[in-house]
Amino acid sequence: MKKGNIGVTTENIFPVIKKFLYSDHEIFLREMVSNAVDATQKLKTLAQKGDFKGELGDLTIHVKLDKDAKTLTISDRGLGMTAEEIDKYINQIAFSGVTDFLTKYKDEANAIIGHFGLGFYSSFMVSDKVEIITKSYQEGAQAMHWTCDGSPEFTLEETEKADRGTDIVLHIADDCKEFLEKTRITALLNKYCKFMAVPIAFGKKTEWKDGKEVETQDDNIINSVEPLWTKTPSTLKDEDYKNFYRTLYPMQDEPLFWIHLNVDFPFHLTGILYFPRVHSNLDLQRNKIQLYCNQVFVTDQVEGIVPDFLTLLHGVIDSPDIPLNVSRSYLQSDANVKKISTYITKKVADRLQQTFKDDRKDYEAKWDDLKLFINYGMLSQEDFYDRAKDFALFKDINGKYFTMEEYKTLIKDNQTDKNGDLVYLYATNKNDQYSYIKAAEDKGYSVLLMDGQLDMPMVSMLEQKLEKSRFARVDADIIDRLIQKEDAKKSALEADDRDKLSEVFRSQMPVDTKATFNVDMEALGEQAQPVLITESEYMRRMKDMSHFQPGMSFYGQMPDSYTVVLNTDHALVKEVLDETHKATDEALEPIESELKGQQARLAALHQSQSKKKPEEITKEEKDDLEKTEKAVNEQRDKKNKILCDYAKDNKIVHQLIDLALLQNGMLKGKALDEFLKRSVEMIKK
C-alpha cells in the first residue's frame, strides 16, 4: 500500500476547486461521465489504429446508485489506468501548488476539458470520500485501488479487477443527499449526458406487468450517441428534423423551418437552429439554444456565442472551439466567439433570403411568426439590417405583402407630400381605426398594418434609414394634413364664429387628468365625418418608446393629448353654430361689446409700455395694465359661461362628441350609458 499527499504542497486544493473552478455542484456528474466517455473514445481510437488488438466488446458506461450505501458509481470499459498514470493524472494534478495551478490553466481551459484529473476533482464537491478502482487496457496491467477523503492524503494499493476500465465510487456527503435520489440523477443525466457519444445506462428499462411497473433485464440507455446534428444533412428528411425538435422541446409548436450548421474552417461548428413560432413575448422563448462541446452539454445561456436577437431561436450548437472555463459553464471573450457569432448571423440571414427566393408564398404565410424575430434583429444589429432589408416585409391592411422596395414603388407617386417626403400610412388596429383607414383609402392611399410588438421602434428606425420618408398613423390627423398636397384650405368661418364653436365643444369634452383635448376646425367636405379625434404622432410615439427606453419614462407619465377636429363643412356642425347664435347672441352682445373695448384698451397699453424700459413704467401704469387684463379675463369668462351653459343642454353637441369618442374607443362607463339613452331618445323623436 502506498500513502501520500496529492502534490508537493500542503495547501488543500479541494476548497479552491469548489470556489474557483465549479460554480454549480451538479456539474460533478457531467464531469464524471464525460471522463468515462473520453476514456472509452480513446480506446476505440487505439483499436482503429491497431494499437489495441483486444476485443472492445460492450462499451456501455453504467451509472449505479446505492442509496443504502450512500454511493454513486460511474463505470466504464475504457483505457483504465496504471499506478503511474494515477500518480500523474490524480496525485500530481496540483504539482505546483494551488496558486500556480490556477495560473497555469487560466489560459488553457480547452486543454483541461475532458482531461481526467481536473474533472475528477469535481467529485469532491458532493462526496466525503472517493474511490478509484481501475485496470489499464495494457497487457499484464495490475488493477489499482485509490482512496481519498478530500484531504491532501490518499492511499493507493493493488487490487483485483477482472476487466479493464475504471469504476469511480462517490460516497455522497450528508449535505448532498439529493444526489442519492433516482429522480435527481435521472434529471442530471438527461440534462448533461443526453447526447454523449458512448451509450450510458442508468438502471433498467421498465414495463407494465400485472397492473404495476416492473424492471426488465434490459439496460436503460439514457442517451443518443449519434444526435441529428452530427449527421450529414443530405441523409436527413424533414421529418427527422421535426422529430428531433420534439425530442428537444416536447411541448412546443412545430418549428417554421431550420438551419443545419456544419463548418470546419476557420473553426469547427455543427448544430441545428430552429425558427420557432414566435408569438408575442420576447423573453418567453429565450434560452432555448443548447450549447455543447463534443456532444457534452455546457449551457443554455448562449448570449456570448450568438447575437442577442438570435437567442429567440431554438436548437443546438456544438463546437470544440468555443473557449470555456474549466467548469465548462461560462464563455470567455475570444476571437473565435466573434467569428462564430458572425457566421451564425450570416447563415440565418442567408437561409431567410433563400427561403424568400425559393418559395415566396410559403415565406409570406410564415411572415407573421417571423416578423418579431426579424424586426428584433434589424433593430439590434446593423449588419443584420443590411442583409434583412431585402427580405423583410410590409403587410397592408388587406393582407398583401411587399418588400420595402416594392412598397416604395407602389406609393411614391400618390403618397408624396408637397415637400417631397414619402408618407407611409399605417394602422395598428383595423377595427378600431376603420374610419380613418377608409378616409385614406377613399383618397387612393395604401395603409400598412403595423400591430406587432416591435413595429413602433421599427417605424422610428426606418425613418432614419429611408431617405425623405416618414411614417404616420392614420388617426394622427385628418388625412389631408397627413399627406398635405397643397396649402391647407381656409375655413370660411369668421374668427368670432370659430371662437364660439370651439368653446361650445371644448367645454363639453370629458374632464380627465390622463387626457387633454384641444379643438381645431377644418373644411373637410360635406361627406366627411362631422367631428374627428386625432392624437399627435409625435407624442404617441414618444409614449410608445417610453415602454422600451427607460430614459424616456417622462413621456409615459404625460397625459395623452388629443385634437378634436370640427368639420366646418358638415351640416350638423353648421346647425350647432346657427343654434348657438340664436340661443346666445342676445346675452352675449353687451359682453362682447365690453370685451372688445377692454381688448382694444389692453392692446393700446401694451403698445405704449413696450416703448419704455421696465424701470420707466410707473406703478400706476402697471396697475392699469393689470386691471385691464383682469377685466378682459372676466368678460371672457362670462362669455364662455354663457356658451358652456347653452352647450350643456345641446344634445347634438354631446352626440357628436360621444360619436367621436366612441370611434376611438374612448367612450366607456357612465358616459357610454348616457350616450345610449340619448341615442334612443333622439331616435324616438
Secondary structure as GFF3:
##gff-version 3
##sequence-region A 1 685
A	DSSP	beta_strand	2	5	.	.	.	ID=ss1
A	DSSP	alpha_helix	13	16	.	.	.	ID=ss2
A	DSSP	pi_helix	17	21	.	.	.	ID=ss3
A	DSSP	alpha_helix	27	49	.	.	.	ID=ss4
A	DSSP	beta_strand	61	66	.	.	.	ID=ss5
A	DSSP	beta_strand	71	76	.	.	.	ID=ss6
A	DSSP	alpha_helix	83	86	.	.	.	ID=ss7
A	DSSP	pi_helix	87	91	.	.	.	ID=ss8
A	DSSP	alpha_helix	97	105	.	.	.	ID=ss9
A	DSSP	alpha_helix	109	112	.	.	.	ID=ss10
A	DSSP	alpha_helix	116	121	.	.	.	ID=ss11
A	DSSP	three_ten_helix	122	125	.	.	.	ID=ss12
A	DSSP	beta_strand	127	135	.	.	.	ID=ss13
A	DSSP	beta_strand	144	148	.	.	.	ID=ss14
A	DSSP	beta_strand	153	158	.	.	.	ID=ss15
A	DSSP	beta_strand	165	172	.	.	.	ID=ss16
A	DSSP	three_ten_helix	174	180	.	.	.	ID=ss17
A	DSSP	alpha_helix	182	192	.	.	.	ID=ss18
A	DSSP	beta_strand	200	209	.	.	.	ID=ss19
A	DSSP	beta_strand	212	221	.	.	.	ID=ss20
A	DSSP	three_ten_helix	228	230	.	.	.	ID=ss21
A	DSSP	three_ten_helix	233	235	.	.	.	ID=ss22
A	DSSP	alpha_helix	238	248	.	.	.	ID=ss23
A	DSSP	beta_strand	257	263	.	.	.	ID=ss24
A	DSSP	beta_strand	269	275	.	.	.	ID=ss25
A	DSSP	beta_strand	288	293	.	.	.	ID=ss26
A	DSSP	beta_strand	296	299	.	.	.	ID=ss27
A	DSSP	three_ten_helix	308	312	.	.	.	ID=ss28
A	DSSP	beta_strand	314	318	.	.	.	ID=ss29
A	DSSP	alpha_helix	335	358	.	.	.	ID=ss30
A	DSSP	alpha_helix	360	380	.	.	.	ID=ss31
A	DSSP	alpha_helix	382	388	.	.	.	ID=ss32
A	DSSP	beta_strand	393	395	.	.	.	ID=ss33
A	DSSP	beta_strand	401	403	.	.	.	ID=ss34
A	DSSP	alpha_helix	404	411	.	.	.	ID=ss35
A	DSSP	beta_strand	422	427	.	.	.	ID=ss36
A	DSSP	alpha_helix	434	442	.	.	.	ID=ss37
A	DSSP	beta_strand	447	449	.	.	.	ID=ss38
A	DSSP	alpha_helix	455	465	.	.	.	ID=ss39
A	DSSP	beta_strand	469	473	.	.	.	ID=ss40
A	DSSP	alpha_helix	479	482	.	.	.	ID=ss41
A	DSSP	alpha_helix	495	506	.	.	.	ID=ss42
A	DSSP	beta_strand	515	522	.	.	.	ID=ss43
A	DSSP	beta_strand	531	535	.	.	.	ID=ss44
A	DSSP	alpha_helix	537	545	.	.	.	ID=ss45
A	DSSP	three_ten_helix	550	552	.	.	.	ID=ss46
A	DSSP	alpha_helix	553	557	.	.	.	ID=ss47
A	DSSP	beta_strand	560	567	.	.	.	ID=ss48
A	DSSP	alpha_helix	571	610	.	.	.	ID=ss49
A	DSSP	three_ten_helix	614	616	.	.	.	ID=ss50
A	DSSP	alpha_helix	619	648	.	.	.	ID=ss51
A	DSSP	alpha_helix	651	663	.	.	.	ID=ss52
A	DSSP	alpha_helix	669	684	.	.	.	ID=ss53
###
